[in-house]
């Protein structure tokens, strides 16, 4: 099994449904592309979700001990 890296691009469809993006793979590499439509409000949903889901990182005794005595 080959490990896969995922990239997310937020791009705009041009005239005649044309989409262009630059990927970090060498020429000749076979890739799979999934296309989904997003609304302008969806652009920030991932960022908001990530910010909220990672708050538990700061709630730990080691961090509290270091910062409370700083």
N, C-alpha and C positions, 0 to 999 in steps of 0.2 A: 504494500500500500504506500503510495506516495503522499506525503503531507501536502495539504493545500493551503495556500494563503488567500485570504479574501480581501478584496479591495472594493471600496464603495465610491462611486463617482456621482456627483449631482451635476448633471449637464442639461442643457436645453436643446430640444429638437429643432433643427433648422428647417429651411424650406424643403419641401418634398420628402419630409421624414428623415432627413439626413442627420446622422449623429457621428461625431468624431471625438476620439479621446486617445491619449497617449498612455501606454501601459509599460510597466517596467520589465518586459520580457524580451528576449532576443527574437529577431525575425525568424519565422518558421515555427515558432512555438504554437501548439494547439491550445486554445482556451475555450471555455464555455461562458457565455454571457446570458444572464437573466435580466429581463427588462420589466420594471414595474413603474407605474405612473404614481407620482406623488403630488400632493397639493402644497401650496406655499406654507401652510401651517404645519405640514408633516416634516419640513426641513429641520425644525427645532425639537421635535418630539424625541428623537434619538438622543440628542444632547441633554435634554431635560431628564430623560429617563436615566441616562448614565450618571448624571450629577446626583440624582436622588438615590440611586441604587448603591452608590459608593460611600454614603455617609457613615456606614457602620465601621469603615476603616478607622475613623477618628475616635470611635468609642471603644477604647481599650485602655487597660490600666497602665501600660508602659508609656503611652503617649501622655496620659493625664499626669503621671509622675514627673515626666521630663518638663512639660509645659507649665505645670502648676508651681514648680520650683524655679522657673526661669527668671 
